[in-house]
Amino acid sequence: MNIGQAIREIRIAHKATLEEIAFAADTNASNLSRIERGTQGYSADTLDRIAKALGVTVSDLHLRMEAASRTVNKAGRAVGGQKQPLLDPSKYSALTQDHRELVDEFMTMLLRRQRSIKT
């Protein structure tokens, strides 16, 4: 599962439309749709606004993603042949909310740095 799928699941669970969440997140529905499908990237700020519009935190989105990847087959691989995430979900979920937010901020910083190195 990717972050877009987690966003979509929460949005649907809230019975909210793309337009409603996009408006609340100060983006447009086509951008949100592409993020949900994983065909468009997003900034940390955009992700934060989407999470707030959904009534969750960015940490909650990551926890949902990690929970979906916990199911593994006998070979130790996630269902679908994907590798396990580097961060052990049980360790992440054991953190306090403040510490999860720090991890999210750190990951955002690393991603920004990685993007700046590529360009």
C-alpha positions in Angstrom: 0.0 0.0 0.0 1.2 3.5 -0.7 0.3 6.8 1.0 -2.2 7.6 -1.7 -4.1 4.4 -1.1 -4.2 5.2 2.6 -5.6 8.6 1.8 -8.3 7.1 -0.4 -9.3 4.5 2.2 -9.7 7.2 4.9 -11.6 9.5 2.5 -14.0 6.8 1.5 -14.5 5.7 5.1 -15.5 9.3 5.9 -17.8 9.3 2.9 -16.1 12.4 1.5 -15.7 13.3 -2.1 -12.4 14.1 -3.8 -13.7 17.7 -4.2 -14.5 18.1 -0.5 -11.1 16.9 0.8 -9.3 18.8 -2.0 -11.1 22.0 -1.1 -10.3 21.6 2.6 -6.7 20.8 1.8 -6.3 23.8 -0.5 -5.6 21.8 -3.6 -7.7 20.6 -6.5 -9.6 17.3 -7.0 -7.5 16.3 -10.0 -4.2 16.6 -8.0 -5.7 14.7 -5.0 -6.9 12.0 -7.4 -3.4 11.6 -8.9 -1.9 11.5 -5.4 -4.4 8.7 -4.4 -3.5 6.7 -7.6 0.2 7.2 -7.0 0.8 9.0 -10.3 1.8 12.3 -8.8 4.2 13.3 -6.1 3.4 15.6 -3.2 5.2 18.0 -0.9 5.3 17.5 2.9 3.1 20.6 3.2 0.5 19.2 0.8 0.5 15.8 2.6 0.0 17.6 5.9 -2.9 19.6 4.6 -4.6 16.5 3.2 -4.1 14.6 6.5 -5.7 17.6 8.4 -8.6 17.7 5.9 -9.1 14.0 6.6 -9.0 14.6 10.4 -5.8 12.5 10.8 -2.1 13.1 11.2 0.6 12.2 8.7 1.7 9.6 11.2 -1.7 8.0 11.0 -1.3 7.7 7.3 2.0 6.0 7.7 0.7 3.7 10.3 -2.1 2.7 8.0 0.4 1.9 5.2 2.5 -0.1 7.6 -0.4 -2.0 8.9 -1.3 -3.1 5.4 2.2 -4.3 4.8 2.4 -6.5 7.9 0.9 -9.5 6.1 3.7 -11.6 4.9 4.0 -15.0 3.2 6.2 -17.9 4.4 9.2 -16.6 2.5 9.0 -13.4 4.6 7.9 -11.2 1.8 4.9 -9.0 1.9 1.9 -10.2 -0.1 2.4 -9.1 -3.7 6.1 -9.7 -3.6 7.0 -6.4 -2.1 9.9 -6.1 0.4 9.1 -5.3 4.0 9.5 -1.6 5.0 12.8 -0.6 6.5 11.1 0.8 9.6 9.6 -2.0 11.7 5.9 -1.1 12.0 5.8 -2.4 15.6 8.6 -0.1 16.6 6.9 2.9 14.8 3.5 2.3 16.4 5.2 2.0 19.8 6.4 5.6 19.6 4.5 8.4 21.1 2.6 10.7 18.8 5.3 13.4 19.3 8.1 11.0 18.3 6.2 9.7 15.3 5.9 13.3 14.1 9.6 13.7 14.6 10.2 10.6 12.5 7.9 12.0 9.8 9.7 15.3 9.8 13.1 13.5 9.5 11.8 11.4 6.6 10.5 14.5 4.9 13.9 16.2 5.3 15.7 13.2 3.9 13.3 13.1 0.9 13.8 16.8 0.2 17.6 16.4 0.4 17.5 13.4 -1.9 15.4 15.3 -4.5 17.8 18.3 -4.3 20.8 16.0 -4.9 19.1 14.4 -8.0 18.6 17.8 -9.7 
